[in-house]
Amino acid sequence: MIFPFRYYTFKGWYKDAALETEWDFDKDVVTADITLYAKWETKDPDRPTYFKVEYNANGGEREVPKSELHFSANL
């Protein structure tokens, strides 16, 4: 298992996916379902980040490839 916090520092919760509007725990109020986005900063910008991607064939017979992708890779 890979623990993301090993190489990253948590920088806060944000209201938007672009990480521009920080959630203010002293002022903001939840009145309906919301999504908060976590901002992380790398501790070592020269260290590449990889994710292991596994696909579920959902009962199908086709073999699904296992992949390792660099953080900025497109699926």
Sine and cosine of phi, psi and omega as CSV:
sin_phi,cos_phi,sin_psi,cos_psi,sin_omega,cos_omega
0.00,0.00,0.66,-0.75,0.02,-1.00
-0.98,-0.20,0.77,-0.63,0.02,-1.00
-0.97,-0.23,0.93,-0.37,-0.10,-0.99
-0.89,0.46,-0.48,0.88,-0.07,-1.00
-0.95,0.31,-0.18,0.98,0.02,-1.00
-0.90,0.43,-0.64,0.77,-0.08,-1.00
-0.93,-0.36,0.11,0.99,-0.06,-1.00
-0.73,-0.68,0.40,-0.92,0.08,-1.00
-0.92,-0.40,0.78,-0.62,0.04,-1.00
-0.95,0.31,0.78,-0.62,-0.08,-1.00
-0.93,-0.36,-0.05,1.00,0.07,-1.00
0.73,-0.68,0.08,-1.00,0.02,-1.00
-0.97,-0.24,0.64,-0.77,-0.06,-1.00
-0.79,-0.62,0.47,-0.88,-0.02,-1.00
-0.99,0.16,-0.34,0.94,-0.11,-0.99
-0.79,-0.61,0.45,-0.89,-0.04,-1.00
-0.91,0.42,-0.40,0.92,0.03,-1.00
-0.98,0.21,-0.10,0.99,0.02,-1.00
0.86,0.51,0.71,0.70,0.00,-1.00
-0.96,-0.30,-0.49,0.87,-0.06,-1.00
-0.92,-0.38,0.97,-0.26,-0.06,-1.00
-0.96,0.29,0.62,-0.78,0.09,-1.00
-0.96,0.29,0.78,-0.62,0.00,-1.00
-0.98,-0.22,0.97,-0.25,-0.06,-1.00
-0.91,0.41,-0.31,0.95,0.04,-1.00
-1.00,0.07,-0.40,0.92,-0.09,-1.00
-0.87,-0.49,-0.63,0.77,-0.08,-1.00
-0.95,0.30,0.59,-0.81,-0.04,-1.00
-0.79,-0.62,0.67,-0.75,0.05,-1.00
-1.00,0.01,0.87,-0.49,0.02,-1.00
-0.89,-0.45,-0.12,0.99,0.02,-1.00
-0.36,-0.93,0.01,-1.00,0.05,-1.00
-0.86,0.51,0.69,-0.72,0.02,-1.00
-0.69,-0.73,0.23,-0.97,0.16,-0.99
-0.85,-0.53,0.80,-0.60,0.12,-0.99
-0.95,-0.30,0.57,-0.82,-0.04,-1.00
-0.92,-0.39,0.75,-0.66,0.01,-1.00
-1.00,0.06,0.71,-0.71,0.07,-1.00
-0.97,-0.25,0.76,-0.65,0.03,-1.00
-0.81,-0.58,0.61,-0.79,0.11,-0.99
-0.88,-0.48,0.67,-0.75,-0.01,-1.00
-0.95,0.33,0.63,-0.78,0.07,-1.00
-0.99,0.17,-0.40,0.92,-0.02,-1.00
-0.69,-0.72,1.00,-0.08,-0.07,-1.00
-0.88,0.47,-0.30,0.95,0.01,-1.00
-1.00,0.06,-0.14,0.99,-0.01,-1.00
-1.00,0.08,0.86,-0.51,0.03,-1.00
-0.94,0.35,0.52,-0.85,0.01,-1.00
-0.93,-0.37,0.81,-0.59,0.00,-1.00
-0.84,-0.54,0.53,-0.85,0.08,-1.00
-0.83,-0.56,0.64,-0.77,0.09,-1.00
-1.00,0.00,0.82,-0.57,-0.02,-1.00
-0.93,-0.38,0.82,-0.57,0.07,-1.00
-0.87,-0.50,0.66,-0.75,-0.02,-1.00
-0.96,-0.29,0.56,-0.83,0.04,-1.00
-0.96,-0.27,0.88,-0.48,-0.01,-1.00
-0.96,0.27,-0.10,1.00,0.07,-1.00
0.80,0.60,0.74,0.68,0.04,-1.00
1.00,0.04,-0.09,1.00,0.00,-1.00
-0.95,0.30,0.22,-0.97,-0.03,-1.00
-1.00,-0.09,-0.22,0.98,-0.03,-1.00
-0.96,0.27,0.72,-0.69,0.05,-1.00
-0.96,0.26,0.75,-0.67,-0.05,-1.00
-0.97,-0.23,0.74,-0.67,-0.07,-1.00
-0.94,0.33,0.53,-0.85,0.18,-0.98
-1.00,-0.08,0.61,-0.79,-0.09,-1.00
-0.71,-0.71,0.46,-0.89,0.23,-0.97
-0.84,-0.54,0.81,-0.58,-0.09,-1.00
-0.86,-0.52,0.60,-0.80,0.14,-0.99
-0.94,0.34,0.53,-0.85,-0.09,-1.00
-0.75,0.66,-0.63,0.78,-0.08,-1.00
-1.00,-0.01,0.10,0.99,-0.04,-1.00
-0.95,0.31,0.50,-0.86,0.08,-1.00
-0.99,-0.13,0.63,-0.78,0.05,-1.00
-1.00,0.10,0.00,0.00,0.00,0.00
